[in-house]
Amino acid sequence: MKDFSIEVHGAHAYDATGAISEPIYLSATFRHPGFRQSTGYDYGRVANPTRGELESAMTMLERGGCTWAMSSGMAAINIVFMLLSAGDHVIFSNDLYGGTVRLANEVYARYGIEATYVDTSDLAAVRAALRPSTKLIYIETPSNPMMIISDIRALADLAHDAGALLAVDNTFLSPHFQKPLTLGADLVLHSGTKYLCGHNDVIAGFLTVAENHDALAERIQRLVVSSGPNLSSMDAWLMLRSLKTLGVRVERQAATAKRIAEWLGTQRHVTQVYYPGLLSHPGYELQCQQATGFGGMVSFKVESAELAQEILGRLKLIAFAESLGGVESLLTYPKVQTHAEMPEELMRATGLDDKLLRLSVGLEDAEDLMEDLDQALNA
Ligand SMILES: Cc1ncc(COP(=O)(O)O)c(C=O)c1O
């Protein structure tokens, strides 16, 4: 099945009523038919039919082996980190969601997990950072917020030659545009809060493991059952409803984002535009090879920090808010919001500064969005 059909139908098996919309199973526990007998559902932390339906749909979309739907993107990232043991080493993209860096540096460092941050678009730098103890390479591509593109296939090869796993945070593109597992990644994860939800009304996360990785899937299943990060069945149903429109949303968001990125490039107060769909973007060619779209995220820099801050206050249609991927366009100020706790040296390395703004393009009319940006930039 093609993506649009998977998004609408998933693995949906009709129940006896023929309900087109997946029922919401609110039961926390399930009756056993008899001693040592099970319907396949025993206790809600282990499995729930509504959540299971969502997990099957995500597995199909990512072309993976098995998926866990969780209560946030951070919960999914936490499970990935829980695979590690004291003394293990991780190579991270140096441009990364700030919460991921906080979890690694504040929590897992205390448990003896060592981290090196490198520009993962530079394969030589990644190779140089490898250690005998490296167990994981963890990337975002495009990265948040500098939109750096890393070569998933080459990094998977590097990781596997070193006996490590490659995990890709696929939040910015969604599986509609990029399927890291088909390029050799072992794990793909999402803040489901973003494009997969698409309506800024659910906090969710996903972790999918590649096919034929049964031992890894078994380890993750034990970590999930032991720590209980699961998504509720109400939220699982909302996410199923969101998935049905994923393709139409992200394709329109990407088309509008490209127009806005090109327009921003012509604006006199804009000094730089970061969008992988621009021919001038250093990752353009690679993105064309490994993804089928460029996404709806556009970062840009303006002349001064003062202007960046004034723009936030002048917006009328676009909301000044954290997060991304929803039908409503949002403008974020990474330096003081999503990346406030990012170590200074990482921000210096990638150029993340107080002149940078990150636009998540929604489903509004492109002309209206440009009109709002125009008045905010040029007031
Ligand atoms: C790229 C990326 N990954 C992970 C997360 C964390 O997801 P959540 O907020 O759903 O926990 C975010 C949140 O902004 C993100 O932007």
The ligand as an SDF file (V2000), in Angstrom:
LIG
                    3D

 16 16  0  0  0  0  0  0  0  0999 V2000
   12.8230   17.4280   16.8770 C   0  0  0  0  0  0  0  0  0  0  0  0
   12.1430   17.1790   18.1920 C   0  0  0  0  0  0  0  0  0  0  0  0
   12.2940   15.9940   18.7920 N   0  0  0  0  0  0  0  0  0  0  0  0
   11.7050   15.7290   19.9820 C   0  0  0  0  0  0  0  0  0  0  0  0
   10.9400   16.6690   20.6360 C   0  0  0  0  0  0  0  0  0  0  0  0
   10.3010   16.3450   21.9580 C   0  0  0  0  0  0  0  0  0  0  0  0
    8.9580   16.0090   21.7490 O   0  0  0  0  0  0  0  0  0  0  0  0
    7.7750   16.2440   22.8370 P   0  0  0  0  0  0  0  0  0  0  0  0
    7.6700   17.7110   23.0320 O   0  0  0  0  0  0  0  0  0  0  0  0
    6.5880   15.6200   22.1490 O   0  0  0  0  0  0  0  0  0  0  0  0
    8.1680   15.5220   24.0680 O   0  0  0  0  0  0  0  0  0  0  0  0
   10.7430   17.9110   20.0320 C   0  0  0  0  0  0  0  0  0  0  0  0
    9.9100   18.9410   20.7170 C   0  0  0  0  0  0  0  0  0  0  0  0
    9.8370   20.0670   20.3350 O   0  0  0  0  0  0  0  0  0  0  0  0
   11.3670   18.1700   18.7870 C   0  0  0  0  0  0  0  0  0  0  0  0
   11.2330   19.3640   18.1760 O   0  0  0  0  0  0  0  0  0  0  0  0
  1  2  1  0
  2  3  1  0
  2 15  2  0
  3  4  2  0
  4  5  1  0
  5  6  1  0
  5 12  2  0
  6  7  1  0
  7  8  1  0
  8  9  2  0
  8 10  1  0
  8 11  1  0
 12 13  1  0
 12 15  1  0
 13 14  2  0
 15 16  1  0
M  END
$$$$
